[in-house]
């Protein structure tokens, strides 16, 4: 997730005041709306990142141990890209962590 950067504008100030005036039920409702909006924005970003890649392409990524791996794209999923390394390892990696292999 992006680092939190407080935004101070007149619009945000009005939103803060409005939120402070709400009760529990209204806050729960707004919370659900915000979460749905964040999910949609994240999905749109992931889809845009996914469009950079095609099945059969060679890509590279860094695994959790810090090793750089090269793999071939075998499937583009909703949130991840399915990969197979030359050694036969299978990985599902978010597209934001992939780079085209050179």
Sine and cosine of phi, psi and omega as CSV:
sin_phi,cos_phi,sin_psi,cos_psi,sin_omega,cos_omega
0.00,0.00,0.49,-0.87,0.02,-1.00
-0.91,0.42,0.47,-0.88,0.08,-1.00
-0.91,0.42,0.59,-0.80,-0.01,-1.00
-0.96,0.26,0.83,-0.56,0.07,-1.00
-0.83,-0.56,0.92,-0.40,-0.01,-1.00
-0.89,0.46,0.71,-0.70,0.02,-1.00
-0.95,-0.30,0.87,-0.49,0.01,-1.00
-0.93,-0.37,0.96,-0.27,0.08,-1.00
-0.62,-0.79,0.17,-0.98,0.01,-1.00
-0.88,0.48,-0.65,0.76,0.00,-1.00
-0.88,0.48,-0.71,0.71,0.00,-1.00
-0.91,0.41,-0.63,0.78,0.04,-1.00
-0.87,0.50,-0.66,0.75,0.02,-1.00
-0.92,0.40,-0.63,0.78,0.03,-1.00
-0.90,0.43,-0.68,0.73,0.04,-1.00
-0.85,0.53,-0.72,0.69,0.01,-1.00
-0.89,0.45,-0.66,0.75,0.03,-1.00
-0.88,0.48,-0.73,0.69,-0.01,-1.00
-0.87,0.50,-0.65,0.76,-0.01,-1.00
-0.90,0.43,-0.36,0.93,-0.02,-1.00
-1.00,0.04,-0.12,0.99,-0.10,-0.99
-1.00,0.05,0.42,-0.91,0.08,-1.00
-1.00,-0.03,-0.01,-1.00,-0.08,-1.00
-0.86,0.51,-0.77,0.64,-0.04,-1.00
-0.87,0.49,-0.69,0.73,0.01,-1.00
-0.91,0.42,-0.62,0.78,0.03,-1.00
-0.91,0.41,-0.64,0.77,0.05,-1.00
-0.89,0.46,-0.67,0.74,0.01,-1.00
-0.89,0.46,-0.74,0.67,0.00,-1.00
-0.90,0.43,-0.61,0.80,0.05,-1.00
-0.86,0.51,-0.70,0.71,0.04,-1.00
-0.88,0.47,-0.66,0.75,0.03,-1.00
-0.89,0.46,-0.67,0.74,-0.01,-1.00
-0.91,0.41,-0.70,0.71,0.00,-1.00
-0.88,0.47,-0.69,0.73,0.04,-1.00
-0.88,0.48,-0.67,0.74,0.01,-1.00
-0.91,0.42,-0.67,0.74,0.03,-1.00
-0.90,0.44,-0.65,0.76,0.04,-1.00
-0.88,0.47,-0.68,0.73,0.01,-1.00
-0.89,0.46,-0.72,0.70,0.00,-1.00
-0.89,0.45,-0.64,0.76,0.04,-1.00
-0.91,0.42,-0.63,0.77,0.02,-1.00
-0.91,0.41,-0.65,0.76,0.03,-1.00
-0.89,0.46,-0.66,0.75,0.02,-1.00
-0.90,0.43,-0.69,0.72,0.01,-1.00
-0.89,0.45,-0.66,0.75,0.03,-1.00
-0.88,0.47,-0.68,0.74,0.03,-1.00
-0.89,0.45,-0.66,0.75,0.03,-1.00
-0.92,0.40,-0.61,0.79,-0.03,-1.00
-0.90,0.43,-0.54,0.84,-0.06,-1.00
-0.93,0.38,-0.20,0.98,0.05,-1.00
-0.97,0.26,-0.23,0.97,-0.15,-0.99
-0.86,-0.51,0.40,-0.92,0.04,-1.00
-0.72,-0.69,0.47,-0.88,0.07,-1.00
-0.86,0.50,0.68,-0.73,0.00,-1.00
1.00,-0.09,-0.23,0.97,0.01,-1.00
-0.96,0.29,0.50,-0.87,0.11,-0.99
-1.00,-0.02,0.73,-0.69,0.02,-1.00
-0.71,-0.70,0.21,-0.98,0.11,-0.99
-0.74,-0.67,0.43,-0.90,0.00,-1.00
-0.40,-0.92,0.26,-0.97,0.04,-1.00
-0.96,-0.27,0.81,-0.59,0.00,-1.00
-0.98,0.21,0.16,-0.99,-0.05,-1.00
-0.86,0.52,-0.37,0.93,0.03,-1.00
-1.00,0.09,-0.09,1.00,0.01,-1.00
1.00,-0.08,0.09,1.00,0.02,-1.00
-1.00,0.08,0.70,-0.72,0.05,-1.00
-0.99,0.11,0.80,-0.60,-0.02,-1.00
-0.90,-0.43,0.55,-0.83,0.13,-0.99
-0.92,-0.40,0.69,-0.72,-0.07,-1.00
-0.50,-0.86,0.19,-0.98,0.04,-1.00
-0.94,-0.34,0.69,-0.72,0.03,-1.00
-0.96,0.28,0.81,-0.59,0.04,-1.00
-0.93,-0.37,-0.34,0.94,0.00,-1.00
-0.33,-0.94,0.60,-0.80,0.11,-0.99
-0.97,-0.26,0.94,-0.33,-0.02,-1.00
-1.00,-0.01,-0.08,-1.00,0.00,-1.00
-0.91,0.41,-0.71,0.70,-0.06,-1.00
-0.88,-0.47,-0.25,0.97,-0.06,-1.00
-0.71,-0.70,0.17,-0.99,0.08,-1.00
-0.91,-0.41,0.79,-0.61,0.05,-1.00
-1.00,0.08,0.75,-0.66,-0.09,-1.00
-0.78,-0.63,0.42,-0.91,0.17,-0.99
-0.75,-0.66,0.79,-0.61,0.04,-1.00
-0.99,0.16,0.21,-0.98,0.03,-1.00
-0.90,0.44,-0.40,0.92,0.04,-1.00
-0.99,0.10,0.01,1.00,0.05,-1.00
1.00,-0.03,0.06,1.00,0.04,-1.00
-0.95,0.32,0.63,-0.78,0.05,-1.00
-0.95,-0.31,0.71,-0.70,-0.01,-1.00
-0.71,-0.70,0.55,-0.83,0.21,-0.98
-0.89,-0.45,0.90,-0.44,-0.14,-0.99
-0.79,-0.61,0.71,-0.71,0.11,-0.99
-0.87,0.49,0.62,-0.79,-0.08,-1.00
-0.88,0.48,-0.42,0.91,0.01,-1.00
-0.92,0.40,-0.29,0.96,0.00,-1.00
-1.00,-0.09,-0.02,1.00,-0.06,-1.00
-0.99,-0.13,0.53,-0.85,0.15,-0.99
-0.75,-0.66,0.53,-0.85,0.06,-1.00
-0.91,0.41,0.71,-0.71,0.05,-1.00
-0.96,0.28,0.56,-0.83,-0.02,-1.00
-0.98,-0.21,0.00,0.00,0.00,0.00
